[in-house]
């Protein structure tokens, strides 16, 4: 009883801390140089921008940074110290200069527990760098078979399309650029460090279309990875965007016409998020000045064009875009990079449509040619910071000074099998009767990647009514009684109770659970929460014991 009363007291205190304040000027400040990142992008003109990534390369829980496009092709690599201050780890990293570096994404292709880096290149072979630890990498492109040949590679994303637990890789090729007629690649992971291109076999190489950007997403929420392709020159009669529905057996069906997702734009960027907060992911695609397009999902596998209703057309040349709840008000806002025009931050003020562009108010309206962007909470203060790449300028790290006025919660999803980082998992969070959903991506926005830790704004409430986490393939868990202002780790059913990850529950695990019972329920204790009710009791110890004896078959 005392423990539960203490937890309620903590929740009340957190709500008071999260009391709202008036929106102020300079809610974001560019602190890149002050925080150790001094990197000028000069090589992104022909590549149509140079990718950026905010990814945890050393498994210490905070996002590090990778960037392309510097003079001479030097790949920028910075280690986060946990407070949002960075150390340049580029020297000695083993990553050779990428003079034609175009895009970057990271996934654990060899299932050894760290993130490996894939760099797409413009009219030069792509590169796969294996993470060897301590910010050192080995080029395994030839051995893995993912060089791609001479093609205009842009976007690349990781996902498990065939449900075998191993991450596969999709790479766009912008076919027929400067005479290179190479088509898109879907590299199937052979589980031995090598890949096989199966895009032609599965009918997802997009033919002669000039594909520019791609994303894996589970748009129909059936537990497998679908593919959405953005095609340059799609405003003409020949090419449109394409949506390939995963049939659950590693094959795909083109459902573009049925779902109404062709968009008919010269697509440069794809953002995925639940803007109307109905539990289904929406698509936002950038375009030439005829206007970007917002496609909202009905939940019945079809989409509607809600661009005018949301007032997010922009009507300039758009590139990277991403959904971010920058102010933690429980609504996903929309950041858009633009060419020779101010960047946008479309905000749903109090959740009311249409949006309002607050980029100028937030000090995010740089007028130049911005291409790539990524988001992460670099300083661990509970709000999302933005990394923006603009040609011929220093990389900008916009620190969020606004979002932590409201409550928040973050989730690190542990995956199953060889997909150790939970790519493709989806999380639904209900707080104060409001439900939000997010998906774990590896490669997103435009040629870039956000931190894989899922971030939810909670407004002025810090208690979570329910958390539902769904892994690719169908396994799920439901948790109740958790609080915000923490980063919780969400474990799959088979990992529950096994804190030392040795494949079984042993005496050390039982002791750890008992020690957690005698303290407040905070991150580190959730792996012992066998019944998922947000606190530890002898019921959890009993369930751990039953699992040891082989008599516990479910219930978590």
Steps between C-alpha positions, in 0.01 A plus 500: 500500500779744591681429173187571295430823687856613437462437128181706487678784676776494243242517221333808653836672530582427137171650383582820687846513347340466157267800548460694173677823424452760229665434165813712483738630237798286402348179623787340306861616498771375265773376734693269266838668529465567873424130554794374295361464145675717241427350159440685174310318225635580152455177305123470501410686181514217245380248759195716573604535863723297730350274766515529879425250775441519875575146616645329807825349372649403839186365673516748787141615452557840343502599131833554326523677164613403149513752213605504135607770254814670634792617287693199377217267599594468867222317686417678824465279808431640847456331838235634738608525864139464618441872547489599136867594478702323235853375435624462143570131446557525125880458517586132524142386431604295197234663282668620181403837347178478297531778245167397346328425830124537458308325780561318826310246708594254775388149590646196671536283190720236669301479827803562720329767710624824343391720213683474169503791252389491137598794278331546164713674237425700188635321190758317713472166681306507825679410825412277799711561812491235773504639854797350690442700819659813644405700188712287268365344182602255228395525135314174421330617180661247268459208739134588563422562133322834539717738294223553246724600210501834321162650575352812657426356844304719736276357768563173684302337781527186715209269577411132527282449193488117510446455875810289563622735775797632298517854363476543125595815308313698232699754293364738235702554182331792313510300179632663179685779678795598278459181303506261798213257436537305827169439679415498870633229731332291767787319667383187685714420802643149458575478875871440433624855441397502133199629308314408181313754289142369467332820377447375141379161621244658732395773257603792720790650302263770360604443141639803314355748750744754654445396863642750745382399846356194676371390836408171662183537708220278625222720361226238547621392848507128418849441639713508185704758308335669202690724255412855394705645212525865404571570133656812358306635200181341628298807405526390136309217332767232531590448866322531834578398855445130570369312804586130519301302756683213667294183459646347816703238316782721374318598179338832409192629322488845341203667672569857393175550307281332763653698786510829305863565590646586158513871603596621146792711618869538423567327830810604692422398856268275701389557858300236690295576811150500646414867449126464562562272801264224397749215552591467131808638330470785253736588215637842411696539177695806389487638147577783259302828547175339383469391861593230751234238576363365831333159472310394811412138564142388556608185680339292225819496286395809303617860520352844432673821391469741795756755384257790484326407824834504682641792295836328453546542122801733549519576123877527473758232415493266801747230605537330838198490730420338833221480755611618847305594811743782573293654783382174665133597463405150369463614138761425236621813326667504158847636424584553131833586334475730197717610210552877465210560738445508876470165676160426653374378834132423461342486846156376605435767761284340770438219253286722277519462121631666286860527613689824554854547370694609811849459354579872529373518858706194591815628323494212251421694180845504342476637146739299285515146358447248777474136395539247783386491861479271802355517851608375843512612861876560500519660847257258667272773632178351364451692174607444141793691353547538123804442280480681164734480200516807275731517201811720535425563867593351834292211620235645735404337829184674619468444875141498621444745785123467497377142510606406852234728646262207445522136607647230278596134487751308286527133411795285400349197328703179524452278198461128444737254336770664290301826483649609831401866468129439441485652151136499386352475850204725576403655834160639600490717813183617675520782754205699636280318249708607199674232291808557283702257289856487363708251301872422527673590173855449371532756225233766459424857395721574197825299482533529877410332830344602831596354835317167535383575857130587474397835646148591614380834631250473786399865546419564868446138600774262613307179561470239224171313496624236259798408282460246221815394319468284187798328344528398133348157464218549750634475857379778732493609863265731688631704794314722747590729785817655356603864537642757263825695535689173458651298217360149537637190330232279346601133495339223294330216691794260474740749661288572807681425824832431327682819597849366430388374158654155535196320363348391831372633833754422770575591860662826395179606325286404800727704728478798265121486512500488881729803518269690266206416727672685781544819297286724284393363163732674254672406173701185556217332690261457206661174385371337822144631455371162388131589530546847345322702770770760560633384836674199647351257748536136600262423214783588261745284696251214483462540123879500460514178700230342289694588187810335647296186563352510151144533627447866403376501142352847450335797660761764423 
